[in-house]
């Protein structure tokens, strides 16, 4: 059905373009006063104005109708595609959010048992390390060129 509407749409568009190009502009009346009159028209002495303008009007109506039909079909297809393979978002409550976060966290008890196995560090060793670090900082400051 869509391909039929699309084919009609293209043909009507070409028809509207042709009819608009066939019509005479408002400035063509000056040429008629110098001898190019209604005797040479194909559509009779009244000229082609009535026939061409009516044809253009009806082709324009058909063109807009097919445009709306194609837009409607495109919207229907977009709605079908958007709901086809995409899962719908369910409502997340505070309880389900806490359960999901809690399941992602590592087990604290597993790491607590490993922390108990770490060796103790003497206070004397810590003081010695601090003294070495402070001496290194003093040397670095003294070696800076001013």
GIDARA-V855449 format. One line per field, one symbol per residue. burial: # if it has 16 or more other ideal C-beta (glycine too) atoms within 10 Angstrom, else .. A space follows every 50 residues. Layout:
burial->???
//
This chain:
burial->....#..##..#..##..#...........................##.. ##..##..#..##..#..#............................... ..............................................
//
